[in-house]
Amino acid sequence: MPKVFVINREGAETVVAAEVGTTVMELIRDSGFDELQALCGGCCSCATCHVFIDPEYMERLPPMTEAEDDLLDSSDKRISTSRLSCQIRVVQELDGLRVKIAPED
């Protein structure tokens, strides 16, 4: 089972065992992090599951869709490693992934 390191907005890091096939958003939400609103439930229609990805893992992720890119453009907090966590499915190759919950817009 892959492990994902989740860093909350205060900088505290928690290691979470992730089931392959779930999204990073589901993993964070179901692990008790209340900072990640995920208002649309993973439909890629809001940007409330915005996270920053460890640069080492960016190339292992699926390409960003136009819809995800457009939603991230609405955030004042977007950086080069920004992604919507609902668009990242956990696969074994992501074992060790570090994600930081982005500041609220």
GUKOL-440105 format. One record per atom (N, C-alpha, C): x, y, z; residue in one letter; residue number from 1; atom name. Coordinates in pm, 1 decimal, padded with zeros to 6 digits. Example, Ala and Ser with C-alpha at 12.3 -4.5 7.8 and 13.67 -1.06 7.14 Angstrom:
<rec u="01319.0" v="-00569.0" w="00780.0" residuo="a" num="1" atomo="N"/>
<rec u="01230.0" v="-00450.0" w="00780.0" residuo="a" num="1" atomo="CA"/>
<rec u="01320.0" v="-00330.0" w="00780.0" residuo="a" num="1" atomo="C"/>
<rec u="01285.0" v="-00225.0" w="00708.0" residuo="s" num="2" atomo="N"/>
<rec u="01367.0" v="-00106.0" w="00714.0" residuo="s" num="2" atomo="CA"/>
<rec u="01290.0" v="00003.0" w="00787.0" residuo="s" num="2" atomo="C"/>
This chain:
<rec u="00084.6" v="-00117.8" w="00000.0" residuo="m" num="1" atomo="N"/>
<rec u="00000.0" v="00000.0" w="00000.0" residuo="m" num="1" atomo="CA"/>
<rec u="00089.2" v="00124.3" w="00000.0" residuo="m" num="1" atomo="C"/>
<rec u="00072.6" v="00212.5" w="-00098.4" residuo="p" num="2" atomo="N"/>
<rec u="00156.0" v="00332.9" w="-00104.2" residuo="p" num="2" atomo="CA"/>
<rec u="00133.2" v="00423.6" w="00016.4" residuo="p" num="2" atomo="C"/>
<rec u="00237.6" v="00494.3" w="00052.3" residuo="k" num="3" atomo="N"/>
<rec u="00227.8" v="00592.7" w="00159.7" residuo="k" num="3" atomo="CA"/>
<rec u="00233.4" v="00732.2" w="00097.0" residuo="k" num="3" atomo="C"/>
<rec u="00149.0" v="00820.9" w="00149.2" residuo="v" num="4" atomo="N"/>
<rec u="00145.9" v="00959.3" w="00105.5" residuo="v" num="4" atomo="CA"/>
<rec u="00171.2" v="01046.4" w="00227.1" residuo="v" num="4" atomo="C"/>
<rec u="00260.3" v="01141.5" w="00213.0" residuo="f" num="5" atomo="N"/>
<rec u="00291.5" v="01236.1" w="00319.8" residuo="f" num="5" atomo="CA"/>
<rec u="00206.6" v="01360.6" w="00295.4" residuo="f" num="5" atomo="C"/>
<rec u="00117.8" v="01390.1" w="00389.8" residuo="v" num="6" atomo="N"/>
<rec u="00028.8" v="01505.3" w="00377.8" residuo="v" num="6" atomo="CA"/>
<rec u="00075.2" v="01612.1" w="00475.8" residuo="v" num="6" atomo="C"/>
<rec u="00097.8" v="01731.3" w="00424.0" residuo="i" num="7" atomo="N"/>
<rec u="00141.9" v="01843.9" w="00506.5" residuo="i" num="7" atomo="CA"/>
<rec u="00026.0" v="01942.3" w="00516.6" residuo="i" num="7" atomo="C"/>
<rec u="-00017.3" v="01968.0" w="00640.0" residuo="n" num="8" atomo="N"/>
<rec u="-00129.5" v="02059.8" w="00656.8" residuo="n" num="8" atomo="CA"/>
<rec u="-00082.5" v="02204.7" w="00644.3" residuo="n" num="8" atomo="C"/>
<rec u="-00173.8" v="02297.1" w="00657.7" residuo="r" num="9" atomo="N"/>
<rec u="-00141.3" v="02439.0" w="00637.5" residuo="r" num="9" atomo="CA"/>
<rec u="-00047.2" v="02494.3" w="00743.9" residuo="r" num="9" atomo="C"/>
<rec u="-00041.2" v="02428.9" w="00859.1" residuo="e" num="10" atomo="N"/>
<rec u="00050.4" v="02473.0" w="00964.9" residuo="e" num="10" atomo="CA"/>
<rec u="00189.2" v="02412.0" w="00948.8" residuo="e" num="10" atomo="C"/>
<rec u="00203.5" v="02318.5" w="00854.3" residuo="g" num="11" atomo="N"/>
<rec u="00333.1" v="02257.6" w="00828.6" residuo="g" num="11" atomo="CA"/>
<rec u="00354.4" v="02122.5" w="00893.4" residuo="g" num="11" atomo="C"/>
<rec u="00254.5" v="02072.2" w="00966.7" residuo="a" num="12" atomo="N"/>
<rec u="00266.7" v="01939.3" w="01029.1" residuo="a" num="12" atomo="CA"/>
<rec u="00246.9" v="01832.0" w="00922.3" residuo="a" num="12" atomo="C"/>
<rec u="00334.0" v="01731.8" w="00925.0" residuo="e" num="13" atomo="N"/>
<rec u="00331.1" v="01624.9" w="00825.8" residuo="e" num="13" atomo="CA"/>
<rec u="00275.7" v="01497.2" w="00887.0" residuo="e" num="13" atomo="C"/>
<rec u="00186.6" v="01431.3" w="00812.4" residuo="t" num="14" atomo="N"/>
<rec u="00127.4" v="01305.1" w="00854.7" residuo="t" num="14" atomo="CA"/>
<rec u="00145.2" v="01203.9" w="00743.6" residuo="t" num="14" atomo="C"/>
<rec u="00185.6" v="01082.4" w="00777.5" residuo="v" num="15" atomo="N"/>
<rec u="00198.3" v="00975.5" w="00679.2" residuo="v" num="15" atomo="CA"/>
<rec u="00066.4" v="00898.5" w="00676.7" residuo="v" num="15" atomo="C"/>
<rec u="00012.8" v="00879.8" w="00556.0" residuo="v" num="16" atomo="N"/>
<rec u="-00115.1" v="00812.4" w="00540.4" residuo="v" num="16" atomo="CA"/>
<rec u="-00098.6" v="00697.6" w="00441.4" residuo="v" num="16" atomo="C"/>
<rec u="-00147.4" v="00578.3" w="00480.5" residuo="a" num="17" atomo="N"/>
<rec u="-00147.6" v="00465.0" w="00388.0" residuo="a" num="17" atomo="CA"/>
<rec u="-00261.6" v="00485.1" w="00289.6" residuo="a" num="17" atomo="C"/>
<rec u="-00231.2" v="00472.5" w="00161.4" residuo="a" num="18" atomo="N"/>
<rec u="-00328.7" v="00501.5" w="00056.6" residuo="a" num="18" atomo="CA"/>
<rec u="-00367.2" v="00375.3" w="-00018.4" residuo="a" num="18" atomo="C"/>
<rec u="-00494.8" v="00358.7" w="-00039.8" residuo="e" num="19" atomo="N"/>
<rec u="-00542.2" v="00246.8" w="-00120.3" residuo="e" num="19" atomo="CA"/>
<rec u="-00527.4" v="00283.1" w="-00267.9" residuo="e" num="19" atomo="C"/>
<rec u="-00465.4" v="00196.3" w="-00344.4" residuo="v" num="20" atomo="N"/>
<rec u="-00448.7" v="00218.8" w="-00488.3" residuo="v" num="20" atomo="CA"/>
<rec u="-00586.7" v="00237.3" w="-00551.3" residuo="v" num="20" atomo="C"/>
<rec u="-00597.2" v="00339.7" w="-00635.4" residuo="g" num="21" atomo="N"/>
<rec u="-00722.1" v="00367.1" w="-00705.1" residuo="g" num="21" atomo="CA"/>
<rec u="-00801.7" v="00481.8" w="-00647.4" residuo="g" num="21" atomo="C"/>
<rec u="-00778.2" v="00515.3" w="-00520.6" residuo="t" num="22" atomo="N"/>
<rec u="-00846.8" v="00630.8" w="-00463.2" residuo="t" num="22" atomo="CA"/>
<rec u="-00777.5" v="00757.0" w="-00512.4" residuo="t" num="22" atomo="C"/>
<rec u="-00844.4" v="00868.8" w="-00499.1" residuo="t" num="23" atomo="N"/>
<rec u="-00779.3" v="00994.2" w="-00535.2" residuo="t" num="23" atomo="CA"/>
<rec u="-00709.4" v="01050.4" w="-00412.1" residuo="t" num="23" atomo="C"/>
<rec u="-00613.8" v="01136.9" w="-00436.6" residuo="v" num="24" atomo="N"/>
<rec u="-00543.5" v="01202.9" w="-00326.0" residuo="v" num="24" atomo="CA"/>
<rec u="-00643.7" v="01285.8" w="-00244.9" residuo="v" num="24" atomo="C"/>
<rec u="-00741.9" v="01344.3" w="-00311.5" residuo="m" num="25" atomo="N"/>
<rec u="-00845.5" v="01420.3" w="-00241.0" residuo="m" num="25" atomo="CA"/>
<rec u="-00921.8" v="01330.8" w="-00144.8" residuo="m" num="25" atomo="C"/>
<rec u="-00964.7" v="01213.6" w="-00190.0" residuo="e" num="26" atomo="N"/>
<rec u="-01037.0" v="01120.0" w="-00102.7" residuo="e" num="26" atomo="CA"/>
<rec u="-00950.0" v="01077.0" w="00014.1" residuo="e" num="26" atomo="C"/>
<rec u="-00824.5" v="01050.3" w="-00013.2" residuo="l" num="27" atomo="N"/>
<rec u="-00730.5" v="01010.2" w="00090.8" residuo="l" num="27" atomo="CA"/>
<rec u="-00719.6" v="01117.6" w="00198.8" residuo="l" num="27" atomo="C"/>
<rec u="-00699.5" v="01241.4" w="00156.9" residuo="i" num="28" atomo="N"/>
<rec u="-00685.1" v="01351.5" w="00253.1" residuo="i" num="28" atomo="CA"/>
<rec u="-00815.5" v="01372.1" w="00329.9" residuo="i" num="28" atomo="C"/>
<rec u="-00926.7" v="01379.1" w="00259.3" residuo="r" num="29" atomo="N"/>
<rec u="-01057.7" v="01400.8" w="00322.3" residuo="r" num="29" atomo="CA"/>
<rec u="-01091.0" v="01289.4" w="00421.7" residuo="r" num="29" atomo="C"/>
<rec u="-01069.3" v="01165.2" w="00380.8" residuo="d" num="30" atomo="N"/>
<rec u="-01105.7" v="01051.2" w="00464.6" residuo="d" num="30" atomo="CA"/>
<rec u="-01006.8" v="01025.3" w="00577.5" residuo="d" num="30" atomo="C"/>
<rec u="-00895.5" v="01097.0" w="00577.6" residuo="s" num="31" atomo="N"/>
<rec u="-00795.2" v="01080.8" w="00683.8" residuo="s" num="31" atomo="CA"/>
<rec u="-00808.4" v="01186.8" w="00791.9" residuo="s" num="31" atomo="C"/>
<rec u="-00915.7" v="01265.0" w="00786.1" residuo="g" num="32" atomo="N"/>
<rec u="-00944.8" v="01358.3" w="00894.1" residuo="g" num="32" atomo="CA"/>
<rec u="-00889.6" v="01497.8" w="00879.1" residuo="g" num="32" atomo="C"/>
<rec u="-00838.2" v="01532.8" w="00762.7" residuo="f" num="33" atomo="N"/>
<rec u="-00789.8" v="01669.1" w="00740.8" residuo="f" num="33" atomo="CA"/>
<rec u="-00909.6" v="01755.7" w="00705.5" residuo="f" num="33" atomo="C"/>
<rec u="-00942.6" v="01850.8" w="00790.7" residuo="d" num="34" atomo="N"/>
<rec u="-01059.5" v="01934.2" w="00763.8" residuo="d" num="34" atomo="CA"/>
<rec u="-01024.6" v="02060.7" w="00686.2" residuo="d" num="34" atomo="C"/>
<rec u="-00900.1" v="02078.9" w="00651.8" residuo="e" num="35" atomo="N"/>
<rec u="-00857.3" v="02197.5" w="00576.9" residuo="e" num="35" atomo="CA"/>
<rec u="-00892.4" v="02187.8" w="00428.7" residuo="e" num="35" atomo="C"/>
<rec u="-00910.5" v="02067.9" w="00380.4" residuo="l" num="36" atomo="N"/>
<rec u="-00937.3" v="02045.6" w="00239.1" residuo="l" num="36" atomo="CA"/>
<rec u="-01088.5" v="02034.3" w="00221.2" residuo="l" num="36" atomo="C"/>
<rec u="-01150.2" v="02137.8" w="00165.2" residuo="q" num="37" atomo="N"/>
<rec u="-01296.0" v="02140.8" w="00156.3" residuo="q" num="37" atomo="CA"/>
<rec u="-01351.9" v="02043.4" w="00053.7" residuo="q" num="37" atomo="C"/>
<rec u="-01291.9" v="02034.2" w="-00062.6" residuo="a" num="38" atomo="N"/>
<rec u="-01337.7" v="01943.3" w="-00168.2" residuo="a" num="38" atomo="CA"/>
<rec u="-01488.5" v="01954.2" w="-00189.2" residuo="a" num="38" atomo="C"/>
<rec u="-01535.2" v="02074.9" w="-00209.9" residuo="l" num="39" atomo="N"/>
<rec u="-01678.3" v="02103.2" w="-00217.8" residuo="l" num="39" atomo="CA"/>
<rec u="-01750.4" v="02028.1" w="-00329.3" residuo="l" num="39" atomo="C"/>
<rec u="-01685.4" v="02006.7" w="-00442.2" residuo="c" num="40" atomo="N"/>
<rec u="-01753.6" v="01939.6" w="-00553.7" residuo="c" num="40" atomo="CA"/>
<rec u="-01747.2" v="01788.0" w="-00543.3" residuo="c" num="40" atomo="C"/>
<rec u="-01677.7" v="01737.1" w="-00443.0" residuo="g" num="41" atomo="N"/>
<rec u="-01670.7" v="01593.0" w="-00423.3" residuo="g" num="41" atomo="CA"/>
<rec u="-01583.5" v="01519.3" w="-00522.9" residuo="g" num="41" atomo="C"/>
<rec u="-01502.9" v="01590.8" w="-00597.6" residuo="g" num="42" atomo="N"/>
<rec u="-01410.7" v="01526.2" w="-00690.1" residuo="g" num="42" atomo="CA"/>
<rec u="-01451.8" v="01535.2" w="-00835.8" residuo="g" num="42" atomo="C"/>
<rec u="-01544.4" v="01622.8" w="-00867.7" residuo="c" num="43" atomo="N"/>
<rec u="-01594.4" v="01636.8" w="-01005.2" residuo="c" num="43" atomo="CA"/>
<rec u="-01514.2" v="01734.7" w="-01090.0" residuo="c" num="43" atomo="C"/>
<rec u="-01408.2" v="01790.4" w="-01035.1" residuo="c" num="44" atomo="N"/>
<rec u="-01325.6" v="01889.3" w="-01105.6" residuo="c" num="44" atomo="CA"/>
<rec u="-01409.4" v="02008.6" w="-01148.6" residuo="c" num="44" atomo="C"/>
<rec u="-01488.3" v="02059.9" w="-01051.4" residuo="s" num="45" atomo="N"/>
<rec u="-01568.7" v="02178.0" w="-01082.5" residuo="s" num="45" atomo="CA"/>
<rec u="-01549.4" v="02290.1" w="-00980.5" residuo="s" num="45" atomo="C"/>
<rec u="-01449.8" v="02273.6" w="-00893.6" residuo="c" num="46" atomo="N"/>
<rec u="-01411.3" v="02380.1" w="-00801.1" residuo="c" num="46" atomo="CA"/>
<rec u="-01259.6" v="02366.1" w="-00781.3" residuo="c" num="46" atomo="C"/>
<rec u="-01201.6" v="02448.6" w="-00699.1" residuo="a" num="47" atomo="N"/>
<rec u="-01057.6" v="02435.8" w="-00674.5" residuo="a" num="47" atomo="CA"/>
<rec u="-01029.7" v="02425.6" w="-00525.1" residuo="a" num="47" atomo="C"/>
<rec u="-01125.5" v="02369.9" w="-00451.1" residuo="t" num="48" atomo="N"/>
<rec u="-01110.6" v="02364.1" w="-00305.5" residuo="t" num="48" atomo="CA"/>
<rec u="-01033.0" v="02241.9" w="-00257.1" residuo="t" num="48" atomo="C"/>
<rec u="-00976.8" v="02165.4" w="-00350.2" residuo="c" num="49" atomo="N"/>
<rec u="-00888.6" v="02054.0" w="-00312.4" residuo="c" num="49" atomo="CA"/>
<rec u="-00746.4" v="02079.9" w="-00362.8" residuo="c" num="49" atomo="C"/>
<rec u="-00713.4" v="02207.0" w="-00377.8" residuo="h" num="50" atomo="N"/>
<rec u="-00583.7" v="02251.9" w="-00428.6" residuo="h" num="50" atomo="CA"/>
<rec u="-00470.9" v="02208.4" w="-00334.4" residuo="h" num="50" atomo="C"/>
<rec u="-00370.1" v="02145.4" w="-00392.0" residuo="v" num="51" atomo="N"/>
<rec u="-00251.7" v="02104.2" w="-00316.4" residuo="v" num="51" atomo="CA"/>
<rec u="-00126.8" v="02140.4" w="-00394.6" residuo="v" num="51" atomo="C"/>
<rec u="-00015.2" v="02143.4" w="-00323.7" residuo="f" num="52" atomo="N"/>
<rec u="00115.6" v="02159.6" w="-00385.2" residuo="f" num="52" atomo="CA"/>
<rec u="00184.0" v="02023.2" w="-00382.3" residuo="f" num="52" atomo="C"/>
<rec u="00238.1" v="01982.3" w="-00494.4" residuo="i" num="53" atomo="N"/>
<rec u="00302.9" v="01852.1" w="-00509.8" residuo="i" num="53" atomo="CA"/>
<rec u="00453.4" v="01868.2" w="-00495.6" residuo="i" num="53" atomo="C"/>
<rec u="00515.9" v="01773.2" w="-00427.3" residuo="d" num="54" atomo="N"/>
<rec u="00662.1" v="01771.6" w="-00421.6" residuo="d" num="54" atomo="CA"/>
<rec u="00714.0" v="01766.4" w="-00565.2" residuo="d" num="54" atomo="C"/>
<rec u="00803.1" v="01858.0" w="-00603.3" residuo="p" num="55" atomo="N"/>
<rec u="00852.1" v="01863.1" w="-00742.7" residuo="p" num="55" atomo="CA"/>
<rec u="00906.8" v="01730.1" w="-00793.7" residuo="p" num="55" atomo="C"/>
<rec u="00961.2" v="01648.6" w="-00706.0" residuo="e" num="56" atomo="N"/>
<rec u="01016.4" v="01518.6" w="-00745.3" residuo="e" num="56" atomo="CA"/>
<rec u="00910.1" v="01427.5" w="-00807.4" residuo="e" num="56" atomo="C"/>
<rec u="00784.7" v="01450.2" w="-00776.1" residuo="y" num="57" atomo="N"/>
<rec u="00676.3" v="01363.2" w="-00821.3" residuo="y" num="57" atomo="CA"/>
<rec u="00595.9" v="01419.4" w="-00937.8" residuo="y" num="57" atomo="C"/>
<rec u="00621.7" v="01541.1" w="-00978.5" residuo="m" num="58" atomo="N"/>
<rec u="00539.7" v="01604.4" w="-01081.6" residuo="m" num="58" atomo="CA"/>
<rec u="00535.6" v="01524.3" w="-01211.7" residuo="m" num="58" atomo="C"/>
<rec u="00647.8" v="01469.0" w="-01253.0" residuo="e" num="59" atomo="N"/>
<rec u="00650.5" v="01394.3" w="-01378.8" residuo="e" num="59" atomo="CA"/>
<rec u="00582.9" v="01258.3" w="-01369.2" residuo="e" num="59" atomo="C"/>
<rec u="00556.1" v="01211.6" w="-01249.0" residuo="r" num="60" atomo="N"/>
<rec u="00488.8" v="01082.9" w="-01230.9" residuo="r" num="60" atomo="CA"/>
<rec u="00335.9" v="01096.1" w="-01235.9" residuo="r" num="60" atomo="C"/>
<rec u="00288.2" v="01218.3" w="-01235.5" residuo="l" num="61" atomo="N"/>
<rec u="00144.2" v="01242.7" w="-01233.9" residuo="l" num="61" atomo="CA"/>
<rec u="00087.2" v="01242.9" w="-01374.8" residuo="l" num="61" atomo="C"/>
<rec u="-00043.1" v="01214.9" w="-01386.7" residuo="p" num="62" atomo="N"/>
<rec u="-00104.9" v="01225.2" w="-01518.8" residuo="p" num="62" atomo="CA"/>
<rec u="-00103.9" v="01371.3" w="-01563.2" residuo="p" num="62" atomo="C"/>
<rec u="-00106.1" v="01394.9" w="-01692.5" residuo="p" num="63" atomo="N"/>
<rec u="-00107.1" v="01533.1" w="-01741.4" residuo="p" num="63" atomo="CA"/>
<rec u="-00229.6" v="01608.5" w="-01688.4" residuo="p" num="63" atomo="C"/>
<rec u="-00212.1" v="01737.2" w="-01670.8" residuo="m" num="64" atomo="N"/>
<rec u="-00321.1" v="01822.3" w="-01625.2" residuo="m" num="64" atomo="CA"/>
<rec u="-00418.9" v="01844.0" w="-01740.9" residuo="m" num="64" atomo="C"/>
<rec u="-00547.4" v="01832.1" w="-01710.3" residuo="t" num="65" atomo="N"/>
<rec u="-00648.9" v="01858.4" w="-01812.2" residuo="t" num="65" atomo="CA"/>
<rec u="-00671.2" v="02008.6" w="-01824.5" residuo="t" num="65" atomo="C"/>
<rec u="-00734.5" v="02048.4" w="-01932.2" residuo="e" num="66" atomo="N"/>
<rec u="-00766.4" v="02189.7" w="-01952.4" residuo="e" num="66" atomo="CA"/>
<rec u="-00859.9" v="02239.6" w="-01842.8" residuo="e" num="66" atomo="C"/>
<rec u="-00955.5" v="02156.4" w="-01801.6" residuo="a" num="67" atomo="N"/>
<rec u="-01049.1" v="02195.6" w="-01695.2" residuo="a" num="67" atomo="CA"/>
<rec u="-00975.7" v="02220.6" w="-01563.7" residuo="a" num="67" atomo="C"/>
<rec u="-00882.6" v="02131.4" w="-01529.4" residuo="e" num="68" atomo="N"/>
<rec u="-00805.2" v="02149.8" w="-01406.2" residuo="e" num="68" atomo="CA"/>
<rec u="-00721.1" v="02276.8" w="-01414.6" residuo="e" num="68" atomo="C"/>
<rec u="-00658.3" v="02297.8" w="-01527.2" residuo="d" num="69" atomo="N"/>
<rec u="-00575.4" v="02416.4" w="-01547.1" residuo="d" num="69" atomo="CA"/>
<rec u="-00658.8" v="02544.4" w="-01531.9" residuo="d" num="69" atomo="C"/>
<rec u="-00777.8" v="02545.5" w="-01590.9" residuo="d" num="70" atomo="N"/>
<rec u="-00866.7" v="02661.7" w="-01580.5" residuo="d" num="70" atomo="CA"/>
<rec u="-00907.4" v="02687.6" w="-01436.2" residuo="d" num="70" atomo="C"/>
<rec u="-00940.2" v="02582.5" w="-01362.3" residuo="l" num="71" atomo="N"/>
<rec u="-00979.3" v="02599.5" w="-01221.9" residuo="l" num="71" atomo="CA"/>
<rec u="-00862.8" v="02651.1" w="-01138.3" residuo="l" num="71" atomo="C"/>
<rec u="-00744.0" v="02599.4" w="-01161.9" residuo="l" num="72" atomo="N"/>
<rec u="-00627.5" v="02646.3" w="-01086.3" residuo="l" num="72" atomo="CA"/>
<rec u="-00595.4" v="02792.0" w="-01118.9" residuo="l" num="72" atomo="C"/>
<rec u="-00627.8" v="02834.8" w="-01239.6" residuo="d" num="73" atomo="N"/>
<rec u="-00606.8" v="02975.0" w="-01275.8" residuo="d" num="73" atomo="CA"/>
<rec u="-00690.0" v="03069.8" w="-01190.2" residuo="d" num="73" atomo="C"/>
<rec u="-00796.5" v="03018.9" w="-01131.1" residuo="s" num="74" atomo="N"/>
<rec u="-00881.6" v="03103.1" w="-01046.0" residuo="s" num="74" atomo="CA"/>
<rec u="-00822.4" v="03124.1" w="-00906.8" residuo="s" num="74" atomo="C"/>
<rec u="-00713.5" v="03055.4" w="-00875.9" residuo="s" num="75" atomo="N"/>
<rec u="-00651.9" v="03064.9" w="-00743.3" residuo="s" num="75" atomo="CA"/>
<rec u="-00537.5" v="03165.9" w="-00741.9" residuo="s" num="75" atomo="C"/>
<rec u="-00539.9" v="03253.2" w="-00643.5" residuo="d" num="76" atomo="N"/>
<rec u="-00428.5" v="03346.3" w="-00622.8" residuo="d" num="76" atomo="CA"/>
<rec u="-00306.9" v="03275.3" w="-00564.7" residuo="d" num="76" atomo="C"/>
<rec u="-00324.6" v="03153.5" w="-00517.4" residuo="k" num="77" atomo="N"/>
<rec u="-00217.2" v="03077.7" w="-00451.5" residuo="k" num="77" atomo="CA"/>
<rec u="-00148.8" v="02978.4" w="-00545.5" residuo="k" num="77" atomo="C"/>
<rec u="-00185.5" v="02976.9" w="-00672.8" residuo="r" num="78" atomo="N"/>
<rec u="-00128.1" v="02880.5" w="-00766.7" residuo="r" num="78" atomo="CA"/>
<rec u="00022.5" v="02900.1" w="-00780.5" residuo="r" num="78" atomo="C"/>
<rec u="00094.2" v="02786.6" w="-00779.6" residuo="i" num="79" atomo="N"/>
<rec u="00238.1" v="02785.2" w="-00805.4" residuo="i" num="79" atomo="CA"/>
<rec u="00266.5" v="02677.8" w="-00910.4" residuo="i" num="79" atomo="C"/>
<rec u="00390.8" v="02661.5" w="-00947.0" residuo="s" num="80" atomo="N"/>
<rec u="00425.1" v="02568.1" w="-01055.4" residuo="s" num="80" atomo="CA"/>
<rec u="00393.4" v="02422.5" w="-01022.2" residuo="s" num="80" atomo="C"/>
<rec u="00383.6" v="02387.8" w="-00893.9" residuo="t" num="81" atomo="N"/>
<rec u="00354.6" v="02249.2" w="-00856.5" residuo="t" num="81" atomo="CA"/>
<rec u="00210.9" v="02232.4" w="-00806.7" residuo="t" num="81" atomo="C"/>
<rec u="00124.2" v="02326.4" w="-00838.3" residuo="s" num="82" atomo="N"/>
<rec u="-00016.2" v="02317.2" w="-00798.7" residuo="s" num="82" atomo="CA"/>
<rec u="-00089.2" v="02211.7" w="-00880.0" residuo="s" num="82" atomo="C"/>
<rec u="-00173.9" v="02136.2" w="-00811.4" residuo="r" num="83" atomo="N"/>
<rec u="-00265.1" v="02041.7" w="-00875.9" residuo="r" num="83" atomo="CA"/>
<rec u="-00391.5" v="02034.1" w="-00792.4" residuo="r" num="83" atomo="C"/>
<rec u="-00498.6" v="01985.8" w="-00853.9" residuo="l" num="84" atomo="N"/>
<rec u="-00620.0" v="01955.1" w="-00779.7" residuo="l" num="84" atomo="CA"/>
<rec u="-00609.5" v="01809.4" w="-00736.8" residuo="l" num="84" atomo="C"/>
<rec u="-00620.9" v="01787.2" w="-00607.2" residuo="s" num="85" atomo="N"/>
<rec u="-00599.0" v="01651.4" w="-00555.2" residuo="s" num="85" atomo="CA"/>
<rec u="-00705.0" v="01552.7" w="-00602.7" residuo="s" num="85" atomo="C"/>
<rec u="-00820.4" v="01601.1" w="-00648.3" residuo="c" num="86" atomo="N"/>
<rec u="-00923.7" v="01511.0" w="-00700.0" residuo="c" num="86" atomo="CA"/>
<rec u="-00884.6" v="01451.8" w="-00835.1" residuo="c" num="86" atomo="C"/>
<rec u="-00784.4" v="01508.7" w="-00899.2" residuo="q" num="87" atomo="N"/>
<rec u="-00743.6" v="01463.9" w="-01031.8" residuo="q" num="87" atomo="CA"/>
<rec u="-00622.4" v="01370.9" w="-01029.1" residuo="q" num="87" atomo="C"/>
<rec u="-00579.2" v="01332.5" w="-00909.0" residuo="i" num="88" atomo="N"/>
<rec u="-00462.3" v="01245.7" w="-00894.7" residuo="i" num="88" atomo="CA"/>
<rec u="-00505.2" v="01114.7" w="-00830.7" residuo="i" num="88" atomo="C"/>
<rec u="-00502.4" v="01008.0" w="-00907.4" residuo="r" num="89" atomo="N"/>
<rec u="-00532.6" v="00874.8" w="-00854.7" residuo="r" num="89" atomo="CA"/>
<rec u="-00404.9" v="00814.6" w="-00796.6" residuo="r" num="89" atomo="C"/>
<rec u="-00420.1" v="00751.9" w="-00682.4" residuo="v" num="90" atomo="N"/>
<rec u="-00306.0" v="00686.7" w="-00618.2" residuo="v" num="90" atomo="CA"/>
<rec u="-00271.5" v="00559.6" w="-00694.9" residuo="v" num="90" atomo="C"/>
<rec u="-00145.6" v="00550.4" w="-00733.8" residuo="v" num="91" atomo="N"/>
<rec u="-00088.6" v="00430.2" w="-00795.8" residuo="v" num="91" atomo="CA"/>
<rec u="00038.2" v="00395.8" w="-00719.2" residuo="v" num="91" atomo="C"/>
<rec u="00084.5" v="00274.2" w="-00733.3" residuo="q" num="92" atomo="N"/>
<rec u="00202.4" v="00229.4" w="-00657.7" residuo="q" num="92" atomo="CA"/>
<rec u="00323.4" v="00318.8" w="-00683.0" residuo="q" num="92" atomo="C"/>
<rec u="00335.2" v="00372.0" w="-00804.7" residuo="e" num="93" atomo="N"/>
<rec u="00449.5" v="00457.0" w="-00841.0" residuo="e" num="93" atomo="CA"/>
<rec u="00452.5" v="00588.6" w="-00762.7" residuo="e" num="93" atomo="C"/>
<rec u="00342.3" v="00622.4" w="-00696.4" residuo="l" num="94" atomo="N"/>
<rec u="00337.5" v="00744.4" w="-00616.9" residuo="l" num="94" atomo="CA"/>
<rec u="00372.3" v="00720.4" w="-00469.9" residuo="l" num="94" atomo="C"/>
<rec u="00418.3" v="00600.7" w="-00437.1" residuo="d" num="95" atomo="N"/>
<rec u="00459.2" v="00572.1" w="-00299.1" residuo="d" num="95" atomo="CA"/>
<rec u="00562.9" v="00675.3" w="-00255.3" residuo="d" num="95" atomo="C"/>
<rec u="00535.9" v="00739.9" w="-00142.3" residuo="g" num="96" atomo="N"/>
<rec u="00626.4" v="00842.4" w="-00091.2" residuo="g" num="96" atomo="CA"/>
<rec u="00589.1" v="00984.0" w="-00132.4" residuo="g" num="96" atomo="C"/>
<rec u="00481.0" v="00998.4" w="-00208.8" residuo="l" num="97" atomo="N"/>
<rec u="00436.2" v="01129.6" w="-00254.7" residuo="l" num="97" atomo="CA"/>
<rec u="00416.8" v="01224.0" w="-00136.7" residuo="l" num="97" atomo="C"/>
<rec u="00463.0" v="01347.7" w="-00153.6" residuo="r" num="98" atomo="N"/>
<rec u="00441.6" v="01453.1" w="-00053.3" residuo="r" num="98" atomo="CA"/>
<rec u="00350.2" v="01558.2" w="-00114.9" residuo="r" num="98" atomo="C"/>
<rec u="00241.4" v="01589.3" w="-00042.9" residuo="v" num="99" atomo="N"/>
<rec u="00150.9" v="01693.7" w="-00087.3" residuo="v" num="99" atomo="CA"/>
<rec u="00128.0" v="01788.5" w="00028.6" residuo="v" num="99" atomo="C"/>
<rec u="00120.0" v="01915.9" w="-00003.5" residuo="k" num="100" atomo="N"/>
<rec u="00091.0" v="02018.3" w="00098.0" residuo="k" num="100" atomo="CA"/>
<rec u="-00042.4" v="02081.3" w="00061.6" residuo="k" num="100" atomo="C"/>
<rec u="-00131.2" v="02090.5" w="00159.0" residuo="i" num="101" atomo="N"/>
<rec u="-00260.3" v="02152.8" w="00135.9" residuo="i" num="101" atomo="CA"/>
<rec u="-00235.8" v="02302.1" w="00113.9" residuo="i" num="101" atomo="C"/>
<rec u="-00284.7" v="02352.9" w="00002.3" residuo="a" num="102" atomo="N"/>
<rec u="-00263.0" v="02492.6" w="-00035.0" residuo="a" num="102" atomo="CA"/>
<rec u="-00340.8" v="02586.0" w="00058.5" residuo="a" num="102" atomo="C"/>
<rec u="-00289.7" v="02707.4" w="00076.4" residuo="p" num="103" atomo="N"/>
<rec u="-00363.2" v="02804.7" w="00156.7" residuo="p" num="103" atomo="CA"/>
<rec u="-00500.4" v="02831.3" w="00093.8" residuo="p" num="103" atomo="C"/>
<rec u="-00594.3" v="02865.2" w="00178.2" residuo="e" num="104" atomo="N"/>
<rec u="-00729.3" v="02894.0" w="00129.0" residuo="e" num="104" atomo="CA"/>
<rec u="-00729.5" v="03026.5" w="00052.9" residuo="e" num="104" atomo="C"/>
<rec u="-00801.7" v="03029.4" w="-00058.4" residuo="d" num="105" atomo="N"/>
<rec u="-00814.8" v="03154.4" w="-00137.0" residuo="d" num="105" atomo="CA"/>
<rec u="-00912.7" v="03247.7" w="-00069.9" residuo="d" num="105" atomo="C"/>
